Amino acid sequence: MTVIVHSSPGPGSSGYLEMYPERKVSFFKNPYILGLTAVSSIGGLLFGYDTGVISGALLYIKDDFEVVRDSNFLQETIVSMAVAGAIIGAAGGGWINDAYGRKKATLLADIIFVLGSIVMAAAPDPYVLISGRLLVGLGVGVASVTAPVYIAELSPSEIRGGLVSTNVLMITGGQFLSYLINLAFTKVPGTWRWMLGVSGVPAVVQFSLMLFLPESPRWLFMKDRKTESIDVLTKIYDFDRLEDEVAALTDQLEQEQQKKGNKGLWDVFKSKEIRLAFLAGGGLQAFQQFTGINTVMYYSPTIVQMAGFHSKELALLLSLIVAAMNASGTILGIYLIDHAGRKKLTLYSLGGVIASLIILSVSFFNQSSSHDLYGWVAVIGLVLYIGFFSPGMGTVPWTVNSEIYPEEYRGICGGMSATVNWVSNLIVAQSFLSVAGAAGTGPTFMILAVIALLAFLFVFIYVPETKGMSFDEVEQLWKQRARGNNHETESLIHH
């Protein structure tokens, strides 16, 4: 296997950067890259805001609509209908990205999201509200596919993990913002309408700014729009590295043409190496949800009330602390993901998640014996859970899925993996209150702890380390794994 270990390493590889350290790009060295990342990751803000805002709005929606207050199913449907829309948006988002580009996909997502926010704010009954939630979900689903891929394709490989994780920071920042907005509108007439309607503002901002941003240089190059691509790349790299990046893209374009363009769904499952890549990527996305993150984010005020704190304002305030921990942990993850690496960070994260879920479970099992004490233990468990989850399981799945697929599969596999995330999200969101009501809150969190243990084993066995690797190196890694050459693969991973 001599494809990776070149006498003259390709751009972005660890060997290349060791030979030419002066060409390495630092995280804050290029304001242009940071600007593109910031604007494109507003899609993550939309995702996060919607996740968090519904948890507080639901407390007031129940006050306005008796039929919602009396039905766990309607409450779950209001929460999870956005997730159902996101499934559809993510499934179609991969194709939209490949066919029309990352920029147009982002603009489309913004338009749909704004329409959804208007419908939600004006909803005369819970059923119109549910339709607005579906529209918002469609926009979020497309954005969830687009933003990580756009950022990854414009990022130098040595800082790709941190830049893609910025999108996750915007998700957690959106969740934190949503709790602030929830608190701000608690005393305002039409409380939940303001909470949900304000969500359209970031989408308008992103749409306006995105009009002035370029398309992904990698997508442009693969569509044979080389001049436009090079114009963008000149703003990212100095001249020497630019030459090498263009040469690498030229090689990939030739390979792409030999493979006859973008692939379809069936092609993913015909290729063993792509099946292995999708197993790792899709598995990470599924476990991100089944370990309970959006149970905590959608229902944290409800969980706080279950723990014995019945004031809506106090429930929202304690949930704000949880959201702040989420954003802080993500900032830590942005630093660690390109230093500690993807795999090690995820394993440490899951270890802490398992312990935190056990604490949560025990607190609810013992709640009746010492109400105040175990209520606070539950809140501590929530904070610890977020503190461990956000640096690893919060950031790594999106980063890994933005970098592990070959160019011709990146759109379709990115869409499929995001769809796995949203389907898993829907299952969890639609079932949490019902399962907690039937089995008890303590046993429900213990089930999540067992799932987190399975996730730990999955990551340990199936997920490779891709820290600092070029797209070409990652592609060769999967080819080697498909051929069963594990010894050389592990050597490449550690190299």
Order of alpha helices (4+ residues) and beta strands (2+ residues): alpha-alpha-alpha-alpha-alpha-alpha-alpha-alpha-alpha-alpha-alpha-alpha-alpha-alpha-alpha-alpha-alpha-alpha-alpha-alpha-alpha-alpha-alpha-alpha
